[in-house]
């Protein structure tokens, strides 16, 4: 795996720069249309920043610092979003979306503490999506069904790309190997979480890894996840094997969102009880927001995957 901004020596792009720009447009337009159709989503506009103290910004793993600035005319501080994981749930209620419908948006973020390399950037672009589900639909079956719908959109986008550029060859399969973080830990106890992801993706190519955020039996989580948007027992990452970089590759993080009960439990487990008085958190704990499922899908990462880019 490469750890810097320089692509591997063996890497040769399949398309010229201008062809790449055309391919990016082809992939993004096709995927966005298919995603909206497959998940019954409507596009909405999204904020670039949210007011500090509302609890709406995504805390990611809990250690990243948001870019913040004051607006003197408002007498308040605002933060550039990390993602829209919590804002979307509020928007579904305020916009009046119906059961089994939802929204998606183009999300642009700045993550100042990210370490840039071939897979990471301080600037983040992704499709953020969220839809309303019934309380009884909070299950892994609902989650994996959404993964399959996303895979359909991916393979349709790949087909459109290959039709436009015959030199590009399809390689995706709609078949996704679903495995829990605990199962990976049981299989490879001596490997680190990242090494486990590399190992399973090298073997299975397309993987949905579930159960991220809570402690495994070894006493540590597979990876850190904020306690206030995903239910740690009902979330996952969609991973692929990245051939040019020879490593696993997270395209999407998604999950069934916290219920009042799971937020209550996770806030305490994460030592974040001070968040209970924030407006967003109070709304969830009081049962004032709809039950939802949602996630983010990296736009640049999706294009890298389908174009075979490093």
C-alpha positions as a printed NumPy array, in Angstrom:
array([[  0.   ,   0.   ,   0.   ],
       [  1.239,   3.504,  -0.803],
       [  1.319,   5.96 ,   2.107],
       [  1.946,   9.219,   0.255],
       [  0.562,  11.372,  -2.534],
       [  2.697,   9.645,  -5.191],
       [  0.945,   6.805,  -7.086],
       [  2.679,   3.414,  -7.261],
       [  5.413,   2.991,  -9.871],
       [  3.401,   0.449, -11.863],
       [  0.339,   2.69 , -12.133],
       [ -0.702,   3.941, -15.575],
       [ -4.05 ,   5.782, -15.978],
       [ -6.387,   4.255, -18.545],
       [ -7.721,   7.635, -19.707],
       [ -6.213,  10.971, -20.672],
       [ -6.957,  14.036, -18.546],
       [ -9.777,  15.27 , -20.767],
       [-11.208,  11.748, -21.057],
       [-11.045,  11.501, -17.271],
       [-13.126,  14.679, -16.91 ],
       [-15.759,  13.262, -19.275],
       [-15.684,   9.94 , -17.421],
       [-16.167,  11.688, -14.059],
       [-19.286,  13.41 , -15.37 ],
       [-20.606,  10.147, -16.825],
       [-20.118,   8.232, -13.581],
       [-21.487,  10.924, -11.27 ],
       [-24.59 ,  11.64 , -13.35 ],
       [-25.421,   7.946, -13.752],
       [-24.821,   6.989, -10.142],
       [-26.761,   9.924,  -8.718],
       [-29.767,   9.131, -10.907],
       [-29.692,   5.403, -10.083],
       [-29.177,   5.971,  -6.357],
       [-32.182,   8.29 ,  -6.188],
       [-34.348,   5.8  ,  -8.084],
       [-33.253,   2.715,  -6.139],
       [-33.694,   4.256,  -2.682],
       [-36.632,   6.619,  -3.421],
       [-34.623,   9.761,  -2.703],
       [-35.138,  13.415,  -3.623],
       [-32.194,  15.771,  -4.019],
       [-32.065,  18.724,  -1.609],
       [-29.545,  21.499,  -0.995],
       [-27.288,  21.158,   2.032],
       [-25.415,  23.523,   4.327],
       [-21.664,  24.033,   4.144],
       [-21.61 ,  25.011,   7.822],
       [-23.821,  24.617,  10.911],
       [-24.101,  26.604,  14.119],
       [-21.815,  25.516,  16.94 ],
       [-23.737,  24.12 ,  19.909],
       [-26.629,  22.583,  17.962],
       [-25.106,  19.085,  17.947],
       [-25.671,  18.858,  14.185],
       [-22.061,  18.519,  13.073],
       [-20.697,  15.015,  12.674],
       [-17.993,  14.309,  15.255],
       [-16.62 ,  11.404,  13.177],
       [-14.45 ,   9.387,  15.587],
       [-14.733,  12.094,  18.236],
       [-11.202,  13.508,  17.997],
       [-11.283,  15.557,  14.779],
       [-11.433,  19.345,  15.135],
       [-13.93 ,  21.204,  12.948],
       [-12.949,  24.365,  11.105],
       [-14.842,  27.125,  12.94 ],
       [-15.404,  30.839,  12.41 ],
       [-17.506,  33.56 ,  13.972],
       [-20.247,  35.552,  12.248],
       [-20.395,  38.871,  14.144],
       [-23.744,  39.883,  12.67 ],
       [-25.313,  36.709,  14.1  ],
       [-23.408,  36.783,  17.359],
       [-22.543,  33.129,  16.955],
       [-19.839,  30.682,  15.887],
       [-20.284,  28.265,  12.996],
       [-18.474,  25.066,  11.966],
       [-17.696,  23.709,   8.514],
       [-19.412,  20.328,   8.397],
       [-17.501,  17.057,   8.658],
       [-20.514,  15.295,   7.181],
       [-24.291,  15.677,   7.308],
       [-25.053,  12.495,   9.257],
       [-27.241,  14.278,  11.817],
       [-28.447,  17.267,   9.791],
       [-30.203,  14.931,   7.339],
       [-32.369,  13.369,  10.024],
       [-33.568,  16.785,  11.161],
       [-34.215,  17.769,   7.534],
       [-36.393,  14.712,   6.895],
       [-38.723,  15.844,   9.662],
       [-38.732,  19.525,   8.725],
       [-39.326,  18.857,   5.016],
       [-42.161,  16.434,   5.765],
       [-40.83 ,  13.326,   4.018],
       [-43.054,  10.244,   4.097],
       [-42.244,   6.713,   5.252],
       [-39.834,   4.896,   2.875],
       [-38.801,   8.111,   1.114],
       [-35.782,  10.261,   1.755],
       [-33.236,  12.761,   0.557],
       [-29.753,  12.911,  -0.885],
       [-27.416,  15.836,  -1.254],
       [-23.978,  16.819,  -2.498],
       [-21.915,  17.236,   0.651],
       [-18.685,  19.206,   0.641],
       [-16.613,  19.238,   3.815],
       [-13.242,  20.199,   5.236],
       [-11.549,  17.788,   7.624],
       [ -8.512,  19.667,   8.869],
       [ -6.988,  16.742,  10.778],
       [ -7.024,  14.332,   7.831],
       [ -3.595,  13.157,   6.642],
       [ -3.584,  13.419,   2.825],
       [ -2.446,  10.415,   0.81 ],
       [ -3.769,   8.508,  -2.21 ],
       [ -7.011,   7.721,  -0.353],
       [ -7.538,  10.732,   1.932],
       [ -7.97 ,  14.454,   1.466],
       [ -8.598,  17.484,   3.655],
       [-11.422,  18.259,   1.214],
       [-14.238,  15.679,   1.212],
       [-16.981,  15.256,  -1.38 ],
       [-19.723,  12.692,  -0.996],
       [-23.362,  11.948,  -1.562],
       [-25.076,  12.052,   1.803],
       [-28.415,  10.202,   1.851],
       [-31.08 ,   9.452,   4.444],
       [-34.56 ,   7.889,   4.346],
       [-37.346,   7.191,   6.812],
       [-38.041,   3.644,   7.968],
       [-40.521,   2.122,  10.393],
       [-39.312,   1.245,  13.915],
       [-39.751,  -2.469,  13.206],
       [-37.445,  -2.157,  10.175],
       [-34.392,  -1.36 ,  12.284],
       [-32.515,  -4.524,  11.324],
       [-29.476,  -5.855,   9.482],
       [-31.818,  -7.09 ,   6.742],
       [-32.927,  -3.512,   6.055],
       [-29.307,  -2.395,   6.05 ],
       [-28.083,  -5.082,   3.655],
       [-31.021,  -4.429,   1.325],
       [-29.853,  -0.81 ,   1.054],
       [-26.325,  -2.047,   0.329],
       [-27.663,  -4.184,  -2.527],
       [-29.537,  -1.182,  -3.973],
       [-26.322,   0.847,  -3.855],
       [-24.452,  -1.962,  -5.611],
       [-27.071,  -1.93 ,  -8.378],
       [-26.409,   1.773,  -8.882],
       [-22.666,   1.108,  -8.929],
       [-22.846,  -1.607, -11.581],
       [-25.143,   0.529, -13.747],
       [-22.647,   3.373, -13.481],
       [-19.831,   1.033, -14.442],
       [-21.822,  -0.128, -17.487],
       [-22.39 ,   3.484, -18.582],
       [-18.669,   4.223, -18.207],
       [-17.633,   1.168, -20.239],
       [-20.14 ,   2.039, -22.963],
       [-18.651,   5.535, -23.245],
       [-15.044,   4.3  , -23.055],
       [-14.692,   0.736, -24.464],
       [-11.101,   0.513, -23.165],
       [-12.567,   0.356, -19.649],
       [-13.516,  -3.195, -18.683],
       [-16.212,  -4.082, -16.096],
       [-15.016,  -5.841, -12.959],
       [-17.717,  -5.275, -10.327],
       [-20.069,  -7.988,  -9.112],
       [-23.368,  -7.28 ,  -7.394],
       [-22.539, -10.012,  -4.898],
       [-21.453,  -8.557,  -1.547],
       [-19.822, -10.597,   1.2  ],
       [-21.378,  -9.565,   4.528],
       [-19.258, -10.111,   7.64 ],
       [-19.134,  -8.628,  11.133],
       [-16.116,  -6.979,  12.717],
       [-16.27 ,  -9.624,  15.452],
       [-16.086, -12.428,  12.873],
       [-12.972, -10.843,  11.365],
       [-11.399, -10.526,  14.818],
       [-12.155, -14.187,  15.527],
       [-10.608, -15.246,  12.211],
       [ -7.495, -13.034,  12.386],
       [ -6.926, -12.209,  16.087],
       [ -3.273, -11.239,  15.567],
       [ -3.953,  -8.759,  12.76 ],
       [ -4.827,  -5.103,  13.239],
       [ -8.322,  -3.958,  12.176],
       [ -6.909,  -2.428,   8.967],
       [ -4.957,  -5.604,   8.195],
       [ -8.164,  -7.618,   8.694],
       [ -9.96 ,  -5.382,   6.182],
       [ -7.119,  -5.841,   3.693],
       [ -7.207,  -9.608,   4.146],
       [-10.961, -10.034,   3.665],
       [-11.128,  -7.625,   0.715],
       [ -8.188,  -9.312,  -0.989],
       [-10.134, -12.575,  -0.702],
       [-13.738, -11.451,  -1.355],
       [-13.21 ,  -8.196,  -3.379],
       [-16.512,  -6.58 ,  -2.231],
       [-17.315,  -6.63 ,   1.486],
       [-19.904,  -5.091,   3.794],
       [-18.341,  -4.998,   7.257],
       [-20.887,  -4.633,  10.077],
       [-20.792,  -3.775,  13.775],
       [-18.435,  -0.792,  13.97 ],
       [-18.095,   1.444,  17.024],
       [-18.836,  -0.818,  19.974],
       [-16.197,  -2.869,  21.779],
       [-15.398,  -6.317,  20.414],
       [-14.678,  -9.234,  22.731],
       [-11.005,  -8.215,  22.741],
       [-12.1  ,  -5.042,  24.588],
       [-11.592,  -2.498,  21.786],
       [-13.764,  -1.417,  18.838],
       [-12.836,  -2.345,  15.285],
       [-12.845,   1.383,  14.537],
       [-14.078,   4.509,  16.268],
       [-17.555,   5.77 ,  15.414],
       [-19.415,   8.714,  16.968],
       [-22.099,   7.533,  19.429],
       [-24.915,   9.8  ,  18.264],
       [-25.891,   8.881,  14.712],
       [-25.319,   5.188,  13.845],
       [-26.514,   2.326,  16.009],
       [-23.225,   0.48 ,  16.572],
       [-24.974,  -2.898,  16.227],
       [-26.687,  -1.914,  12.959],
       [-24.079,  -0.133,  10.866],
       [-21.317,  -0.983,   8.436],
       [-18.732,   0.027,   5.852],
       [-18.864,  -0.939,   2.178],
       [-15.326,  -1.993,   1.258],
       [-13.626,  -2.917,  -2.011],
       [-10.241,  -4.264,  -2.995],
       [ -8.301,  -1.427,  -4.64 ],
       [ -6.144,  -3.052,  -7.312],
       [ -3.886,  -0.073,  -8.167],
       [ -3.087,   0.607,  -4.516],
       [ -3.223,  -3.051,  -3.376],
       [ -5.301,  -2.354,  -0.282],
       [ -8.857,  -2.316,   1.019],
       [-10.884,   0.73 ,   0.186],
       [-13.887,   2.184,   2.029],
       [-16.446,   3.612,  -0.372],
       [-19.346,   4.132,   2.007],
       [-20.14 ,   4.255,   5.714],
       [-23.804,   3.759,   6.564],
       [-26.195,   2.503,   9.169],
       [-29.538,   2.349,  10.9  ],
       [-29.624,   5.533,  12.959],
       [-29.798,   5.591,  16.737],
       [-33.097,   5.106,  18.5  ],
       [-33.7  ,   6.909,  21.808],
       [-32.597,   3.733,  23.607],
       [-29.409,   3.129,  21.615],
       [-28.37 ,   6.797,  21.77 ],
       [-28.861,   6.755,  25.535],
       [-26.698,   3.644,  25.808],
       [-23.975,   4.794,  23.411],
       [-23.592,   8.292,  24.84 ],
       [-22.831,   6.757,  28.223],
       [-20.494,   4.117,  26.76 ],
       [-18.532,   6.794,  24.874],
       [-18.343,   9.152,  27.846],
       [-20.396,  11.764,  25.978],
       [-23.264,  12.329,  28.397],
       [-22.629,  16.093,  28.158],
       [-24.217,  16.014,  24.682],
       [-27.652,  15.108,  26.06 ],
       [-28.655,  18.767,  26.343],
       [-27.784,  19.684,  22.742],
       [-30.882,  20.34 ,  20.57 ],
       [-30.324,  17.425,  18.18 ],
       [-29.623,  14.938,  20.933],
       [-32.612,  16.04 ,  22.998],
       [-34.833,  15.593,  19.94 ],
       [-33.634,  12.005,  19.433],
       [-33.838,  11.087,  23.115],
       [-37.367,  12.537,  23.327],
       [-38.515,  10.53 ,  20.286],
       [-39.183,  13.658,  18.22 ],
       [-37.295,  12.589,  15.074],
       [-38.211,   9.851,  12.565],
       [-36.465,   6.49 ,  12.546],
       [-34.04 ,   6.53 ,   9.635],
       [-31.297,   4.773,   7.704],
       [-28.578,   6.651,   5.882],
       [-24.969,   7.017,   4.9  ],
       [-22.332,   8.789,   2.893],
       [-20.848,   7.652,  -0.419],
       [-17.539,   9.172,  -1.467],
       [-17.788,  10.827,  -4.884],
       [-14.058,  10.967,  -5.615],
       [-13.602,   7.47 ,  -4.208],
       [-16.409,   6.056,  -6.345],
       [-14.813,   7.568,  -9.442],
       [-11.382,   6.283,  -8.438],
       [-12.809,   2.798,  -8.052],
       [-14.578,   2.659, -11.417],
       [-11.77 ,   4.405, -13.351],
       [ -9.08 ,   2.268, -11.746],
       [ -7.344,   5.465, -10.614],
       [ -4.617,   5.751,  -7.998]])
